[in-house]
Amino acid sequence: MTAMRRTGLRFKEKTPLWFKGIVSLIAIDSAVHFGLLATVSSWALAAPDIEHTYRVPFRDGSIYFVQPWLGAYLNERWVGIGLLVLLIFLLVLKRDQLERGV
């Protein structure tokens, strides 16, 4: 009886630095986004002041105010998506360095 093995892709040589870097950036970006959005109610302001002018609305109707640079980062979903698209593009471009894993 043959065992079912999951096949996938792997690099023929050592894993390139660009792959490790992009995957690390995706993980860091996801963790920071999730962490900030999960804890925003404990550190953000419920009313705007001179420094905290950017509105961050939530589905439950709560609106918090943060600094503009942080609010812009929280609303930029394209960062993670862009990194994922870049990773896929580079994998397609460097497909000669990939092989099927057993």
N, C-alpha and C positions, 0 to 999 in steps of 0.2 A: 504494500500500500504506500503510495507516494504522499508525502506531506505537502500540504498547501503552503507555499511560500509567497510572501508578498514581494513583488518585484518593484523596483523603482529606478531612479537615476542616481548615479554617483559620478564623481570626478575620477578620471583615469589616474591622475597624479594626486598630489596633495591638494586639499581644498584651498582655492585661491583667497588671497587677502580681501579682494573686492567683495566676494560672496559673504565672508564672515562680517565685513564692515557693514554691508547693506542690511543683512539679517539682524545684526546688532542694533542698527539705527531704527529698524522697524519695531523691534521689541522695546527699545527705550521709548520711542514715540508713543507706542500703544500703552505702555505702563504709565507714562507721565500723564497722557490724556485721561486714562481711566482713573488714576489716583486723584488728579485735580477735580474731575467732575464728580467723583464719589464723595469728596470731602469739601466741596465748595460751600456747603451750608454752614460749616463750622468756622470758616475763616473769611468769607466774603461778606460784604455789607449789604443790608437789606434796603438801604437808602443811599443815593449818590452823595458824594462829597467832591471836593476839588480835585482829588487824585483818582478817585474811583468813579469813572464816568461811563464805562462800557457796560451795557446791559447784557446779562447772560440769563435768558428766560429758560424755564424748565417746563415740562409737560404738566406738572401738577399745579401750575399757575404761579409758582414762586419766581420772583425775579431778583437776581443778585447783581451787585455792581462790583466790578473789578477794574484794575488798571487797564488802559487801552491796549497795551502790548500783550498782556496776558489774555484778554478777551479775544483779541484777533487770533492768537494761537489756538485757543479753545474752539473757535469757530472754523479753523482751517482744517477741514477733513482731507484735503487734497495731499497733505504731506505724506501720510501713511500710504494712501493710494498711489501717489507718485513714486514713492520708494518701491512699492510692489511692482508697478509697471516697469520701472527701471530694472529691477531684478529679473523679471521675465524677459525683457528685451535683451539683457546681457546673457542670460542663459540660452536664448535662441541664437544670439550672435556667436557664442562660444560653444555651440552644441557639439563641435568636433572634440571637445575636451571631456564630454560626458559619455558614459556607457551605462548599459542596463545592469542593475544590480541583481544578484541572485539570492 
